Amino acid sequence: MTKLHFRPYISNQTLLFPSRIDEDIAEDDPVRVVNALVDNLDLDKIKALYKEYGRSPYHPQMMLKVIIYAYMNNVYSCRKIEKLLLRDIHYIWLAGYEKPDFITINRFRNRVKHEINQIFTQLVLLLAGKGYVSLDVEYIDGTKIESKANKYTFVWRKSVEKNRDKLLDKIRILLEQIDETIAQDKAAENQSVAFTPAAISDLARELKEALAEQPAARTREEKKARRAREKEIKELEKHGDKLAEYDQHLQTLGDRNSYSKSDPSATFMRMKEDAMNNGQTKPGYNLQIGTENQFITDFSLFPNPTDTLTLIPFLSSFSGRYNRLPGKAVADSGYGSEENYRFMEEHDIESFVKYNWFHKEQKRSFKNNPFLVDNLYYNAKDDYYVCPMGQHMTFVGKTHGRTASGYITESHRYRAARCEGCPLRTGCFKAKGNRSIEVNRRLVEYKRKAREKLISDEGLEHRSKRPIEPEAVFGQMKYNMAYRRFRHFGLDKVTMDFAFFAIAFNIKKMCAKAAKGISKGFYNRKITLKTAFYEVISDQNRIERKINPKWAA
């Protein structure tokens, strides 16, 4: 029988001269891009967080590389990263045989929660230098991400205000029952002034002191009355503590209508991912992102569920990152408001933002409806509208409104003189009396300008690209990279976590586009991921000075 020969197999062999760890890692592997990227980033602000004395910490470059590469591979748990540092050659090579535990990894993320945004900005500037993004056009959209908080720890403004009013009524009734002079004086003082926890606490203390100064009860009736008085004082103290709790709830709520007890920064919102399909609200954040070529160029988190009030602060955050505003802004109808249009016009931002009736205006049923305010004839010279029956609707006054952000709107009101017996009344309006309409002149003008831009050739191009810009990023984020729920409590930590994700997402997208360029021959010469990235690094100083002078300092 022929003897079989196998290669030597020794599982516990010791190597005198170990080979390089990365010899089994491909030259164009994304892990090499992460390694080269972090080596060339400015980490001075992160290094300034460490002390000069004590035990030597792990190098921040190594920690950044490991965490970013983990996020690129859909690994967001510190415990999983700890295990990968022991058995995955990519992580072992990035860490240089270092083995930080999960607590150390989590502490590092929390340590750099404010500085990681600056790292994200540096990366976007590098992408701009290579030509992946221009930072001139911003495709804006938002999505709701669920918080880690328990969905049953809700606090609602209406419930707090309702219970607080009931509690104040109980306090007034209780003070009326206390026939002490001091209580009567306090009750008289508080008839015009709202009760406060501090005032109730002072009142309870003075009642205790007054009760202590009274002679000891001797008869049964006196002892009974004293026990009743002590019970009333304890109840008053209890009401004061409860009032302080309600006031704390209102202070935490601020301008919001709800928040979560376990994560006060989270607001209850309706999510698209509704397993019960019943519109249940869950604690979460409104994530706003700006994209270009499906790269994340800016992001911010907001507590309000709607997108209308987020556009101005979001554009301001872009200015804070890059010392300038984008030249063009593209967004859907959720952002189309008078306040937003005015802000973009005053700051020379070319607006390609829809308004709520933009698509309906394109339909034949809208254009052929003679009763709609937008289709009524307006005589600008004499300032009146003409109804379908030819009757003049004259100006009768102005009305003003205030948005949630405090912006003042102005509308002109017009009214017909006589609508009795009109044969078109049933199709015109259903209210009693004569028909009245309100027209916001400034908003009408902003809509006209927006309509002209949106139906232009450039507007059609941006409208066709908008659904495949932020929407595609959200799809890749939630379904390809399984980033559907935050894993931290508090706005600062949630922002930190998404900053790490945005950095990893952009690097992963850059690697994918470079690989796509190789396979489809978009370049005249062969370019690997490694060489493509080093070209970005070589242009770093020039681009930073050109786009954002403060990074060159």
N, C-alpha and C positions, 0 to 999 in steps of 0.2 A: 504493500500500500504506500502510495506517495505521501511523504511528510509535508504537512501544510506549514507555510512560513508567513508570519504576520509581522507587521512593524512593531517595534518595542512599545509597550504600553505600561507606563508607571504613573499612577494618578498622583502620588505624593512626591514626585521627583523635585529635587532642588537644583536650580540653575545658578551656576557661578557667575555668569555674565548674562543677565536677562536682556532680552531684546527690547526694542522700543515698543511702547504700548500701542502707538497709533499705526504700526505697520500693517495691521489688518483693517484699518479704516480707510475707505476710499478717498482719493484726492479731492473729489468734488462732493463729498458728503457735507450736508448742511452744518454738521457739528464744527467743521473747520471754519465756516463762515461766522458762526457765533464766537468762536475763539478769537479770530482775527478782529472782529468788530469790537468786542469788549476791550481787547488790548489797546485799541486806539481811541477809546472814549476818554473824555475828561472826567475823572472821578474825584477831583479835589474836594468837592463839597461832601461827598460820602466819606472820604478819608478824614475830614475834619470832625466827623461825629465820634471818632475813637479817641481814647485817652492815651497819653504817652507812657503811663505807668500801668502796672498790673500784668496779668497774664497776656501773652501775645495772642491776639484773636486770629481767626481765619482771614485770609486776604479777601477784600471785597470783590476783586476781579474774579476770583474763583467762585465765590458765592453767586455773583451775578450770572456768570456763564452757566452754572448748573441750573439755577432757577429758570432762566430764560429758555434754555434747551428743554427743560421739563415741560414748560408751558407750550412749547412748540409741538410737543408730542402728547398733548392732552393730559398731562399729569399735573394736577394742581394740589395734591395732598403732600404735606411735608413728610409724612410717614412713608409714602410710596417713593419719594425722592431719596430718603435715607436708604431704603432697600436697593434702589437702582445704583446707588453709589458703591454697593458691594458686589454687584453681579453683572452690570452692564458696562461693556468696555468703553462706550462713548462717554458715559458719566465718569468712569474711573480716570479716563485720559484728561477730561476737562478739569477734574478735581486734583489731578496729580497725586493720586493715592491718598488724598485727604478724605476723612470719613466723618464729617459733621453729622450730629444726630438731628432728629426732627425738631427738637426744641431750639437748637442753634439756628436752623434754617428759618424757623418761624420768627425768632427774635431778629434775625437780619432783615426779613421783610418788613417787620414793624419799625426797625431802626431807620430804614430808608424810605418811609412812607411819604415824606415830603420831597425828598430829593429825586425820587424815581421819575417824577414828571419831567425834570430837566434832562434825564437820560433819554426819555422818549422824544423830547424836542431835538436833541442832538441827532438822533437816528433819522428823524424826518428831514433834517437839514442835509444829512448825507444822501438820502434818497433824492432830494431836490438837486444835489450836485451831480448825481449820475444821470438825471433826466427822467427818473421814474415819476416824479411829481413836479409841478411847477409852482404850487401854492398860490396860483392866480384865480383858480375856480374852486369853489367849495360846494360839494353835493351834501346836503344836510338832511338828516332824518333821525327819528328817535324810535326807541323800543323800550318796553318795560321788562326789567329783570327782577325776579323775585328775590327778596331778602332771606337771610338765614333765620330771621325771627319767626317765632311761633305765630301761625295765622289766627290764633284765637286770643292773642294778647292785645286786642284792639282798644283804642280810646277814641270816641267820637265827640266832636265839638258840640253838636246839638244835645247829646245826652249829658255832657258835663255842664253846659249852661242851664239845662232844664233842672238837673238835680241841685245845682248851686242856688238857683232861685228858690227852690223848695226849702233848702236848708236855711236861707236867709229869713224866710217866713217863719220857720220853726224858732229861729233865734229871737225874732221880734215877739212871738207869742210867749216864749220862755221868760223874756225880760219883763213882759207885762205881768207875769205871775209872781215875779219877785218884787215884793212891796217895800224893799229897802230904799232909802232915800238916794243912795249912791247909784243904785240900778235905775231909778227913775230919772236921775240926772243924765246918766249915760244914754238911756233910751231917748231922751229928749234931744240930746246932742246928735244922735245917729239917725234922727228922722230925715235929715237932709243930706247926711254924709253916709256913704256906703260902708258897711261893716268890713273890717279887715281882720285877719287872724291876730295881728299884734294888738288891735284894740280889744278884741274879745279876751285875749290872754290877760291884758291889764285889768279888764273888768272882773274877770274871775279871781285874780289875785287880790284885788281890793275887796271883793265880797268875802273872800276867805279871811282877810285881816279884820274886816268889820265883824264877822262871825266869831272870830277868836276873842275880840274885845268884849263881847257880850258876857254877862255872868253865867255861870254854869247852870244848866237846866236842872230843876228840882222836881217839878211835877211831871206826871205822865204826859200831859198835853204839851208841855214845853219841850220834853225830850223828843216827842213825835214831830213837833214843828222844826226842831233843830236837825233831825235826821232828814226831813223833807228838804230843808234848805241846803244841806250838804249834798243831797242827791241832785238838786237843781244845779248847784255849782259844778259838780262832776259832769253833768250833762252839757253844761255850757262849755266846759273845757273840751269835751269830746266834739262838740259842734265846731269849736275853733280849730281843732286839728283837722277835721274833715274839710273845713273851708280852706285851710292852707293846702290840703291835697288837691282840691279843685283848682285853686289858683295856680298851683304848680303845673297841673295839666294844661291850663290855658296858656301859660308861659311857654311850655314845650311845644304846644300846637303852633303858636305864632299865627301865620296867615293860613295854615293848613286846616283841613277839616277832620283829619285823623292822624294817628301815629301808633306805633307798636310799643308796648311797654318794654319788651326785651331788646328792641332796636329803635330808640326814639327818633333816629334820623329817617327811618323808613315810613312811607305813607301808604295807606291801603288803596290799591288800585285794581281795576279789572284787567286781568292778564289774557293774552291770546291763548296761552296754554291752560285751558279750562277743562280739567278731567271730568268734572261733574256736569259740565255744559249748562250751568245754571247762573252764570254771571257772578260767581262768588268773588269777592274782593280779597286780595292777599297783600301783605306788606311788601313793598318793593321800591325801586328807584326808576326814574325816567332817564334812561341813558340816551344822550344826544351825541352823535358822531358826525364829523365831516370827513368825506372821503374824496380821493382823486385817483383814478386808475385802480380802484379797489384797494388802495392803501389808506389806512387810518391816519389822517393828518391832524386831527384834533378830537377831543372828547371831553364831556363834562356830564355830571350827574345832578339831577334836579328832583325836588320833592313833589312838584305839581304834576298831576296826571296828563294834562293837555300840553300840546306843543307850542301853542300860540305865545305864551309868555316866556318861552325859553330862548327864542331866536336872538334877541338883543344881548342878554348876558353870554350866550354862547359865542357870538361874534366878538364880544369883548374879550373872551378868553383866548380866542385866536390872536387878537392884537397883543395880549399879554405874552404869548409864546413867541411871536415872530416880529414884534414891534411894528406891525402894519396889519391892515385889514385885507381880506381877499378882494380881488377886483370884481369877481362875479359870485353870486350866491344863487344856488338852484335848490328849490324845496317844493314840497307838495302843498295842497290847499290848507293843511293844518296850520301853516305859518302866515297865511295871507290876512293881515289886519292893517288898519290904518297906521297904528303905532309902528309896526315893523316896516311898512313901506316908507314911512317918513324917515325912520332911522337910516335905512339904506340909501335913500336919496340924499340926505344931509351929509353922509360919509362917502359919497361917490362910489357906492357899491352897485354894480349893474345887476338889477334884480330880475331873476327868472323864477318868480314865486307865484304859484297859482293862488286864486281865491276860491271861496267855497262854491260859487255858482259858475265857475269857468266852463266846465264841461256841459252843464245844462244849457248855457247860453248858445252852444253850438248846435243844439237840437232844433229841429223844425217846429216842434210843439211849443218851444219857448219863443222862438222868433215870431210865430203866428198868433200868439196870445195877446190881444190888444189891451187886456185889462192889467197886465203887469206894469209896475211902476217904471221899469227900465224901458218899456216900449211906448210910454206916453210921450206925446210931443211936448217939448219945452221951449217956450219963448224967452230967450235970455234977455232980450231988450226990456220987456215989460215984466219979467219975472213971474210967469205963471205957466201952469201945465194945462193941457187940453185933454179931457176925458174922451172915451170913444164916441160919446154923443155930441161932442163939440163944445161942451160946457167948460168954461175957464175955472181952474182951481187956483185960487189966489193965495198969496203968502199971508199967513196969520201969526207967525211967531217962530221962535227958536227954542229948541230943547237941548239940554246938555246932559251928558252921561260920563261916568267915570269907570274905567276898567279896573281890574284887580291890581294892576301895577300902579294905579293913580293917574293914568293918562286921561285927559279931558277930551271928549268928543263933542262935536256940535252938529246938530241936524236942523234943517229948515222944514217947517210944517206948512202944508198947503191944504186948503179945504174947498170943496165945491159949494156953490151957493144954494142949489136946489136939486135934490135927488128924488123928490117925491114923484111918483108916477112914471119914472124912467123905465122904458121897456127892457133895458139892459141891466137893471139893478141886480137881479138875481145872479147874473154872471160876474158882476163888477165887485160887489162886496155884500156881506151879510149883517153888518152891524146896523144899529139904529141911527137915525139922523142922516146927515150928509157925510159923504166919504172924505176921509182925511188921509194924507200920505206924509211920510217923513223921508227926507232925502239928505244924506250926508255928502255934501258937495266935495269935500277933500277926498273922501274915500272913493267917490265916483271917478274923480280925476286920476287917482292912483290906480284904480282898476283899469281905466282906459289905457294908461301907459303900460301896465302889466300885460294887458291883452295884446297890445301891439308887439311887445317883445316876445311873448309866448308863441304867437302865430308866425313870427318871422322864421327865416331859414335857420338862423342860429338858435332861436328858441326851440324849434322842432328838434334840432340835434341834441340840445340839452335835455329836453323832455324825454327823448328816446333813451338817453344814457342814464337818467336819474333812477329808473327802476333797477338797472343792473349795476349801480354803484353802491349806495348804502344798503339797499335791500339784499344784494348778493353778499355783502360783508356780514349782515345779520344772519343770513342763511348758513354761511360757512361757520360763523361763530357758534350758533346754537346747535347745529346738526352735525357738521363735520368735526368740530372741536369740542362739542358737548359742554359748552359754557352757557348754561341756562339759569344758573342760580349762584348768587354770591355766597361766599364761605366765611364772611367776617361780619362783625357788628360795627356800626358806626360809619359815618360818611368818609372820614379820612382813611380808614382801613379798606373800605370798599373801593375808593378811588385808587389806592395803592395797588390793590389786586388787579384792577382792570388796566392800570398802567403797565404792569408786567405782561398782561395778556396782549395789550396793543403792541408792545415792543416785539413779543414773540410772533404775533400775527404778521407784522410788517416784514420781519426777517424771513418768515416762512413764505410769504408772498413774493419777496424778492428772489429767493431761491427758485421758486416755481417759475417765475418769469424768465430767469436766466436759463434754466433747463429747457424751457419752451423755445427760447431763442436758439439754443443749440440744435434741437431736434428738427425745427422747421427752417433752419438756415436763415434766420433774420440777420445774422452777422456775416460779414465777408471772411472772417477768420474764425478759427476755433476758439471759443471762450468757455472756460470752465467756471464753476461757481466761485472757486477760489480766486482766479485771476480777475473775474468781473468785480468781485468785492474789493480787491486791492486797488482797483482803479478808483473806486469811491473814496477810499482812504487817502489816496494821493491828492485828491482835490479838496480835502476837508478844510484846510485853512482858507483857501480862496473862496469857497462857497459860504463859509461862516461869516466872513467879512462882508460879502456881497449881500446876503439875505438878512442876516441878523448881526449887526456890528457888536452887540454886547457879548457875544460868544467869543469874539476875537481878543477881548481884553485879558 
